[in-house]
Amino acid sequence: MEKNTKISGKALIPFGVFIAIYLITGIVLNSQGVEMAFYQLPSPVAVMGGIIVAFLMFKGSINDKFNIFIKGCGNENIIIMCIIFLLAGAFTTVSKQMGGVDSVVNLGMSFIAPQFITVGIFIISSFIAISTGTSVGTVVAVAPIALGFAEAAGLNQMMVIGATIGGGMFGDNLSIISDTTIAATRTQGVEMKDKFRANFAIALPAALVTIVLLLIFGRPEVIPESTAYSYNIIKVLPYIFVLVAALMGVNVFVVLTGGIIFSGIIGIADGSFTTLVFTQQIFEGFKGMLDIFLLSMFMGGLAAMVEKEGGINWILLKIKKIIKGKKSAELGIAAMISLTDMATANNTVAILINGPIAKEISEEYGIEPKRTASILDIFSCVFQGIIPYGAQVLFACATIKGLNSPFDVIYLCWYQYVLAIFALISIYIPYTRYLDKNKK
């Protein structure tokens, strides 16, 4: 296929319209005191504004433009990504319905020594987020329990909640069923296990440093009495199966389908639901992914139109004037994804917007696809976990009575800051590549 050589900055206007609609709506609603202001406007509806502008301003017949749009929506990577989203949603919903999340939380709480509450909360949140693929769901599940411990032990509530958010972002960043992982790997055409390994070499040191900080500064004033929590270890097994199978390189469709069936068998066997309800929960999981499914398809179509008109080439031309080599290219990708996440307050949206551009940059400057996917996921999670209008921070702050400002929590989200530092270090000192070579 002949490479598109058209260059036009105006072609990016539809992208700008989408971001502006999303951002301005959030700002206006926030000023009116609406809760979760940046999440009130469904993202698929917001992107429709950009698509309409693209159809109006780009040259050519309606049929030609529609054909380009449909080809973008039906791109192989987009369709694969959408199916993975559906299966991930089904697995998460079925596993939660059969009591998996409660068992994971209670299992962790049963083994936390009272003097290590803050560190324990961080570790539990990390495991739940890796298992379920959602940092928001992790915060919602863990934050109330974490606050109860904080009150009983005389701990700084904001620090405990900061640890909860940090653990959630750690797990979200590494989970193979996280929407950010799915988006990052599919836009870069890389295997999930390879992206996991690239991420792990950065995220693990950051997590260890965070644990040390929490051990030093998060010790309780009063050692609370140990509490007995009920859990069923069998209900934790589907999460372990999915994680281990994915890391072994098993096809992701097989992994997720197996996880759904595994959770379903456990739920039916212990009476959590009937076979009919099991099928209904699968569909509920599908419906829960409708927003991101539609957004992915629409973004694929819009990106195809923008690329055809030379928008991507224009960005690459401007970036090439700044980028001097691989290191500055990686910094450029990190900056793009960070700014977009701050603008949209949605790390998956940010990855979908920047994915095609990042792929072009990585190919131009010889950056490995797994490295690019890792950068996209890491920096989107860093900023998603510290912006005061992000879902994770908003949900967490809502659990704290009498909180003066979300910034009281944000500055104690140590993991995100440490992760950013290690990610930047990895650009200038490529130790992750050295570790990769040793593993081969």
N, C-alpha and C positions, 0 to 999 in steps of 0.2 A: 504493500500500500504506500502511495506517495505521501511523504511527510508534509504536514500543513506548515506553510511558511508565513501565513498571514499574521500580522502583528497589529494589535489595536488595544489601547488602554480603555476605550469606551466600551469594549466588550465586557468589561468587568462590572459595569453599572448594575446589571441584574443581581450579581452577588451582593453588591453594596446595598441594594434595595432590600434584599432579604435580611441582611444583618441590621439595617436601620429600622425596619419594621419590628424586628425582634427586640432590639435594644430600646428603642423609644417607647414601645408599649410597656416594657418592664419598668422603665424609669418613671413614666407617667403613673402607672398603677402603684408603684412603690411610694410615690409622693402623696398618693391618696390613702395610704395606709393599708393597701390590700396585701394580705398575707401571700407569701410565695409569688410575689408580683411577676418575677421573670419566668414563671412557669404557667401563667394563666392563658397565654396565647399558644395554642397548639403549633408546634414547629412545622408540621406539614402544611398548615394554612399560611403561615408566614412565608414559606418558600414559594407558595403559589404566587405571591406578589411579584417575586423576582422572575418567575417563569412567564407571567403575563407581560412584564416589561421586556423580556427577551423576545417574545413573539412580536411585540409592537415595534421594537427598534431595529432588530436584525433584518437584513435584506433577504429577499427570496419569497417564494410562494408559501402560503400556509402549509400546503402539503409537504413541501421540502423541509420546512422547519419542524413540522410535526414528525416526519420520518427520522430526522436527526435526534429529536427528543426521545422518541420511542426506542431507538437503538441504544441511546445512553441509559434509559431505564432498564432495558433488557440486557445490558452488558453482563457477560458471564460472571465477573467478580461481584457485581451488584446482586445478581440473583442468588449466588452462593451465600453471600453475606446475609441476605434477607431470610433464607431458609435456616441458616444457623441461628439467627435472632429468634425465629419462631420456636425452634427446638430448645434453645436455652431458656426461653420464657416458660415453656411447658415443663422442663425439668425443675426449674426454680419453684414454680407454683405447686406442682405435684409433691415435691419433696417437703415444702413448707406445710402443705395440707396434711401430710402423714406424720407431722410432728418433728421433722428433721432439724429445723432451725432451733426449736425449743430444746431439743436434746443436745445440740452442739453447745448452746449457751450454758445450759445446766451442767454439762460435762466439764466445761472449762471452769465454771464457778466452783465445782466440787473439788477441783485440784489446786485452786489458788490458795496459797498460804496467806492469811490475813495481812501480814506485813508487806506483801507484794501486790497489793490490790491494783495500783495504778499500772504497773507493768503487766499484770494479768489481764486487765481490761484491754490493753493495747494488743496483746497476743490473741485473745479471744476474738476481738474485732477483726484482726488480720485473717484468722482462719475462717470465720463466717463469711467475710467478703470474698476470699479465694474460693470458697465452696459454692456461694450463691451468685457471685459475679456482680453484686450490687453494693456500693458503698452507702447509698441512701437507705436501703433496706437494713443494712448492718447498724447504722446509726439509730434507726427507729427501734430495732430489736434490743440493742445493748444499752443505749443512753439511759433509760429509766432505771435499769438495774445498777448501772455504774453510779448514778446519782445517789441511790440508796446506800451503796457502800461508802461513798464519799461523805455523806452526812453522818453515818455511824462511826466512821474512823476520824472525823475531823479533818478530812482532806480538802484541798483547794478544788472546789467543784469544777471550775473552769479548766484546771489542769487535767482532771479525769475525763472531761468531755473532749478536750483537745486530744487526749490519747485515744479516745474512741474514734474520733474523726480520722486521726492518723492511721490507726489500724485499718479502718475502712478503706482509705485510699491506698494503703499498701496492698491489701488483698484485691481491690478493684484493678489495680495496675498489673497484677500478676495473673489474675484468674483467666482461665481459658474460655469461660463462658461470659465474661464481661463484655458489654457492648463496645467498650473502648478497645479492648483487645481484638475483637472481631473486626471492627472497622479499620484498625491500624494494620492488621495482618492482611486483610483482603485488599485494601487500597495499595499495599506495597507488594502483594503477591508472594508472601512468605509463610512458611509453616508456623503454626502456633508454638510448637515446642522450641523452635529456634528463637523466636521472639522472646519466649519465656526465659531462655538461658541468657540472652543478651540483657534482658531486664534484671534478672536475678542478681547478676554480678554487680549491679548498681544499687538495687533496692535492698539487698541483704545487708551490706555494710551500713547503709543509712538506717535500717531497722535496728541493728546492733548498737549503733551510737545512740539512737533514741532510747533504747532499753536502758543503757547505762545512765543517761540523763534522768530518766524516770526513776531509776533505782536510787539515785542520789537526792533528787529534789521531790520525789513523790512518796516519801515514806509517811505513813499515817502517824498522827499525834496520839491516837488511841488504837490499840489493837482490838478490833471487834471480834465477837464470838463467831466461831465457824458455824455456818448454816448448812443443813443437809438439802441438797437439790436432787430431784428425781430425774433420771435420764434413761434412755434406752440406747445402748451402744449400737444395736442393730440399725437404728435409724440414722446413724452417722455414716454407715458404710457406703451408701450411694455417693456421697460427696467424695469420699476417699477413692472410690472406684473411678469416678470421672476424672479426678486430678491425676491419679497414677496412670490411667489408660491414655490420657492426653499426652503426658510427658513421655510415655513409651512410644509415641508416634502413631497410635491407632487413629484411623480416619475419624475426624471430628463428628461426622454424621453418625457413625457407629457408636462413638463414645456417648453422645447426648441421647440417642435413641435407647441405648443400653441403660443409661442412667434413669431415664423416664420409666422404663419397664421395671428396673430394679426397685425404684421407689414405689411404683404401683403395686408390685407384688407384696412388699412389706406393708403398705397401707391397707391393702385388701385383707391380708392375713391377720393383722391385728385389729381389724374393725374400724380403722380410721375413716374409711370410705368403702362404698360398694364398687363393683366393676363399672356400673353406669356412672357413678359420681367421678370415678377415676377418669373416664373419657371426657366428662364435662370439665374437670380440672385441667386436662391437657388443652382443651379449647380455651379455657380462661387464660391459660398461659400464652396461647397464641394472641388472644385479644390484648393482653397486657403489652405486647410488642408491636401493636398496630402503629403507634406513633413513629417509632424508629424504623419500622418496615417501610411505611409510606415516605418518610423523610429520605431514607436511603435511595429509594427508587426515583423520587423527584429530583434529589440532588444529582443522581447519576445522569438524568436527562438534561438538567440545567447545565451541568459541567460539560456535557458533550456539545451543547449549543455554544457555550462560552469559548470552549477550545476551538471549535470550528471557525469562530469569528476572530480568533487570534488573541484572546484574553490571556491564556496561559503563557503563550509565547512572549507577550508584553511583560508579564511578571518576571519571566526567566531572563529577559533582556536586561531589565532593571537590576535584578539580583546579581547578574554576572558582573555588573560594574562595581559592585561592592565586594563580592566574594573573591578571595584570592587563592583559595585552595580548599581542601577537605574540611579543615577545622572551622574556617569561617562559613562554609556551607552548612555544617551541622549547627553552628550558632544561628544561622539564618533560619533554618527550619525550626529550631527551638523558639526563636523570637516570634515567628509567624504563628505557631500554634498557641503560644502563651497569650499573645494579643487577641487572637480570635476567641479563645476561651473566655478572656475577660470581657469581651464584647457580647458574647452570646450566653454566658453562664451555663454552658452545656458542653462537656468535654467530647461527647460523641459527635455533636454537630461540628465542633471545631476540627476534629479529625477528618470528617467527611469533606469539609470545605478545603482543607489544606492537603489532603492525601494525594490528589493528582499532581499538584505543584511540587510537593515534597518528592514524589517519585521521579519527576523529571530532573530535579536538582540532584538527587542521589545518583541517577544514571550518568549525569553530566560530570560529576566529580568523584565517581568511583566509591560511593558510600554503599555498604552492604545493605540490602533490603531489610534484614532483621534489625540492623542498627537504626535505620530510618524509622521503622515501626516502633522501636523502643523509645526513640526520642519523642515521637509524636505522642505516645501514650504517657510517658513520664511527665513531660512538661504540661500536658493538658490536665493530668491528675494533680500536679503540684498546685496549679492556680485554681483549679476547681475546688480544692480543699482549703483555700485561704480567702477566696473572695467573699465578702460579707453577704452577698445576694445569691450565693450558690445554694443549691438544695441541701447539701450536706450540712453546711454551717447553719442554715435557717432551721432545719429540723432539730439539730442539736441544741441550738439556743432556745428553741421553744420549750424545751424540757426544764430549763433553769428558771426558777421563780425569782423575780426581782432583778433580772440581768439588766445592767445599765446600757451596754453596747455589745454588739457581736465582736468588736475588736478585743474585748476582754478575754474572749475565747481564742480568737485567731492568733494572737501573738504567742499562745501556748500550744499551737499545733506544730510542735517541733519537728515531727517526722517530715512534713512537707518541705520545710526549709533545709533540713539535712539532706533530703533526697535531691533537691535542686543543686546543692553544693557538690554532691558526689557525681551528679550527671554532668555538671560543668567540668569537674576534674577529669572525668572520663574522656572529654573532648580534647583536652590538652595533654593528658597522660593516658594514652589508650590501653590501660591495664586490662580492660574487658576483652580486648582482642588477643592479648597475651594468654589470658585464661582460656579463651576459646581454643587456641592452638594447642594448649596442653591437654585439653579434653579429647582432642582428635587422635 
